[in-house]
Amino acid sequence: MSMFKRLSHQVSYDLMVFRRNPAATFFTLILPLIFLFIFTSIFGNETLNNGAKVATLYVPGILSLALISATTVNLAITMVGRRERGMLKRVRGTPIPPWVFVVSQGIAGFVLSVLMTIIITFIGWLVFEVSFNWETIPALLISLIIGAACFSAMGLGLTSIIPSEDAAPAVTNAIMLPLYFISDVFIPAEQIPDSIGTVANIFPIKHQARALQDHYNPFIDGVTWPWEHWLVILAWGAFGLLVTLKSFRWTPQR
């Protein structure tokens, strides 16, 4: 069997496993939509300094949350569970090359991210009257590809500091939830103190949200290419990859 077929089969299997996991489905697909309705319904009609509604920020912000849930959060929790149950150890004994198993996780995350982009964009347009700039689809796809790949690498790297399956949700959420609040996901940047915004600039979540915002900004014509945000995300992705290569474990730690 060719490497491409092995990879496609593994991606199909990973998506099937995801579909059969109620918790992963809820936190990746349903919870972002709940947040979208809650925050946009409460704050969406407020006006930003540029004249746009706050809803134009919540749609890409929640989309960023969905992408990160499908990659970093899902992978960190799922892979630690597989590791501690001995499933990753058994994978090493199969004909599947390790790189196929790992790369398929990122591709599955990208597929889920595209699905959530379609759903969230449609709901944003239908319910909250948030427009989408169709000319920016190429830039949007690049943002999703970079985001899915880099946040997947960060999720795999994160497994190295999680000691057990029970600790995985707590550790992951303890890291992610505070960053969501300061990174243009739950609260617009202009409502966040400058000192906190400066801290948020260090981390990739804010840059992922910013990379997606222009696609929904009604005052921007044509295509914008958020190179500076992509570079920060890529830098964090490279860091996550290095940590993964150095510290990822295939055997149970307990």
NORMOZI-V928495 format. One record per pair of residues at least 12 apart in sequence whose ideal C-beta (glycine too) atoms are under 6 Angstrom apart, sorted by the first residue. I is the first residue (numbers start at 0). GAP is how many residues later the second one is. D is the distance in whole Angstrom. If there is no record, write none. Layout:
# NORMOZI-V928495
i = (I:I)
gap = (GAP:GAP)
d = (D:D)
This chain:
# NORMOZI-V928495
i = (5:6:6:9:9:10:10:10:13:13:14:23:26:27:27:27:31:31:31:34:35:38:39:39:39:43:53:54:54:55:55:56:58:58:58:59:59:59:59:60:60:60:62:62:62:63:63:63:64:65:66:66:67:69:69:69:70:70:70:70:70:71:71:71:72:74:74:74:74:75:75:75:75:76:76:76:78:79:79:79:79:80:83:83:85:87:88:88:91:104:105:105:105:108:108:109:112:112:129:130:132:134:135:135:138:138:139:142:142:145:145:146:149:149:152:152:152:153:155:155:156:156:156:159:162:163:178:178:181:181:182:182:182:182:183:183:184:203:203:203:206:206:206:207:209:210:210)
gap = (94:93:97:90:94:93:96:97:90:94:93:50:42:41:42:46:30:33:34:27:26:19:15:18:88:84:134:73:75:74:160:131:65:71:157:149:152:153:156:123:124:148:54:57:149:121:144:145:120:50:46:80:83:39:42:43:38:77:80:81:84:79:82:83:99:30:77:80:81:79:82:83:96:91:92:95:80:79:82:85:88:84:81:168:166:162:161:162:158:47:42:43:46:39:43:38:31:35:86:87:82:88:79:87:84:86:75:68:69:84:87:61:83:87:84:87:88:86:88:92:83:86:87:87:90:90:24:26:14:18:17:22:23:26:22:25:24:28:29:32:22:25:26:25:19:15:18)
d = (5:5:6:6:4:5:5:6:5:4:5:6:6:5:5:6:5:5:4:5:4:5:5:5:5:5:6:4:5:5:5:5:4:5:5:6:4:5:5:5:4:5:6:5:6:6:5:4:5:4:4:5:5:5:4:5:4:6:4:5:6:5:5:4:5:6:6:3:6:5:4:6:5:4:6:6:5:5:5:6:4:5:4:5:6:4:6:5:5:6:6:5:4:5:5:4:5:5:6:5:6:5:5:5:6:6:5:5:6:5:6:5:5:3:5:4:4:4:4:6:4:3:5:4:6:6:6:5:5:4:5:4:4:6:5:4:6:6:5:4:4:4:5:6:5:4:4)
